[in-house]
């Protein structure tokens, strides 16, 4: 599974798919240094319809900014870490919501999990998990937090877990913006 996560995608129409830092420089191909996936080539859109400011922002530096954070391995394969807007910054530490979700999804009672930032007075933001349980399972917040803590560092462990059906679009995509609103209201 770890190798499959970074297999890469063959895109013969692309001039380049790479991972660049915020200075538009290539990140180290060490499998650990994060940057944003940038794309350019014939198959990339020209811009947003009737929205020149969004187009300028999306193509700053000559590349299409995907909004996906990733690492690049020595063999050139790219491994997505998270969406830039989904990164949780807690006490100056970056937390990948995908990493936390992956751990929670490993629990035998969990059907689906989504992690978002919850505002916190001390840390700025802390992870808040929304968990959809399998049929017949009963949610125990303390037990679920302890389960996550077995794998994750303390600052990455969700501070709050809400058991509910997750809001989804008609195509089944989780609506994280709705969960962010719920987390802020907790």
HELIX and SHEET records of a PDB file:
HELIX    1   1 UNK A    4  UNK A    6  5                                   3    
HELIX    2   2 UNK A   52  UNK A   58  1                                   7    
HELIX    3   3 UNK A   60  UNK A   62  5                                   3    
HELIX    4   4 UNK A   84  UNK A   86  5                                   3    
HELIX    5   5 UNK A   97  UNK A  105  1                                   9    
HELIX    6   6 UNK A  141  UNK A  149  1                                   9    
HELIX    7   7 UNK A  154  UNK A  156  5                                   3    
HELIX    8   8 UNK A  176  UNK A  185  1                                  10    
SHEET    1   A 4 UNK A  14  UNK A  20  0                                        
SHEET    2   A 4 UNK A  34  UNK A  41 -1                                        
SHEET    3   A 4 UNK A  64  UNK A  72 -1                                        
SHEET    4   A 4 UNK A  78  UNK A  83 -1                                        
SHEET    1   B 2 UNK A  88  UNK A  90  0                                        
SHEET    2   B 2 UNK A  93  UNK A  95 -1                                        
SHEET    1   C 3 UNK A 110  UNK A 120  0                                        
SHEET    2   C 3 UNK A 124  UNK A 133 -1                                        
SHEET    3   C 3 UNK A 160  UNK A 163  1                                        
END                                                                             
